[in-house]
Amino acid sequence: MTYLVIAVALFFAMNIGASGAAATMGVAYGSGALKRKRTALILVAIGVFLGAYLGGGEVVKTLGSGIIPTDLLSVSIVLIILIGATGTLFLANMLGIPLSTSEVTVGSVVGVGVAYQVLYVDSLLVIVAFWLIIPVLAFGIAWSVGHWIRRLERRDARWRGQGSRGWQRMLVLLVIGAGFVEAFSAGMNNVANAIGPLVGAGMMSTGNGILWGGLFVALGALLLGGRVLETNGKKITQMSLLQGTAVSSTGGFLVIVASLFGIPVPLTQVTTSAILGIGSVNHGVDMWQKGIVLKILKVWLVSPLLSLVVSFSLVKIFVEPEPYQVIVMTAGLLSLIGLKSLYDSAQAEKRATHEEGGGI
C-alpha cells in the first residue's frame, strides 16, 4: 500500500512538470528567444529541480502539517488526498478546464480535514489571502513596469530588439533568465503538492521527498511538457522581449516570496495576471473584454471546491462510511448540474424566440 501511494505521488509530480512547470518557458519559446523546444524543456527541468531542492521545504511543511494535524495522515488518507487532487485534475483535463494544481491539492487536504472536523483555520485563511493578494500584486507590478517599458521602447528602438546583434543577445538572455527564475519558483512551490502529504505522514523525510519529487517533476517537464510548451508559446500575447521578461520575472519573484512563507500559490494565475497587466498597457480596456478576469475567478473557486468534495466523499465512503452524507452531497451536485442545464436551455429558448419571433 505504501509503495502504491508513493507511486501515485510521483505520477502526480510528473503531471505537475508536464503542465504547469513546462509552461514557465512559454514566453522565451514563444518569442523565439529559444529556438529549440528540447533546449527550453531542459532549462525548465534544471530550474524546477533546483527550486525544489534548494527552497521547497517550507511549502512541504504547510501541505504536510500546516492545514490538518499529522496524526490524521495515515497511508489510506494520504492516498485519498492524492486521488482527490489527481482525479480532479484528470477530470478537468478531460473536460478541457484549466485548474490550479496548488489549489486542487489544498482543497483535497481541506476535504479530509472537514471530514474529520479538524482544520487549522487560521493557516487556511492565510493561504486564501495569498491567493487573493498575489495575483492582484502581479497585475499591479506588471502594469507599472509595463508603462516604464513602453516609455523606454518609444525612446530607444534598441529596447524593441532593433539594435545591434550584441544588444539583441542581451534581451534574449534576459527573457531566458526570467523564464528560468519562473521555473525555479515552480519547483519551490509546486513539488510540495505531490510529496507534502507523504512527508506529513512520515512516509518520506523532507529531504528525500524534495529530491524524488523534484526529479519526477523535472522528468515530467522533460518528457511530457512539449505539447504544453508549444501551446503556451503560441498563445502568448504579442509582447516584446522586454515585456516578456517583465511577465516571467514578476510571476517568478512573487511565487518565490510566497514559497519562502510556505504558501502554496497558483503560478498559472499569477503569470496570467502579469500578462493581463502588460496587456492593459498595450491595449487598454480591450484586454478586460476577453473574460480573462472572470475565467481566473472561476478557476480560483472551482479548483479547491471540487477537490474538497472529492476527498471528503472518499473519506465518507471508504474510511468512515456515512452514506447519508454522500447521498446528500451527490444530490446537491446533481441538482446544481440540473439547474445549470435548465438555465442553458432557458437561455437557448430565449435566443430562439428572439431570433424567430413569436412565443407560446
Buried (B, 14 or more C-beta within 10 A) or exposed (E): EEEEBBEBBBBBBBBBBBBBBBBBBBBBBBBEBBEEBEBBBBBBBBBBBBBBBEBBBBBBBBBBBBBBEEEBBEBBBBBBBBBBBBBBBEBBEEEEBBBBBBBBBBBBBBBBBBBBEEBBEEBBEBBBEBBEEBBEBBBBBBBBBBBEBBEBBEEEEBBBBEBEEEBBEBBBEBBBBBBBBBBBBBBBBBBBBBBBBBBBBEBBEBEEBBBBBBBBBBBBBBEBBBEBBBEBBEEBBEBBBBBBBBBBBBBBBBBBBBBEEBBBBBBBBBBBBBBBBBBBBBBEEEBBEEEBBEEBEEBBEBBBBBBBBBBBBBBBBEBEEEEEBBEEBEEEEEEEEEEEEEEEEEEEEEEEEEEEEEEE
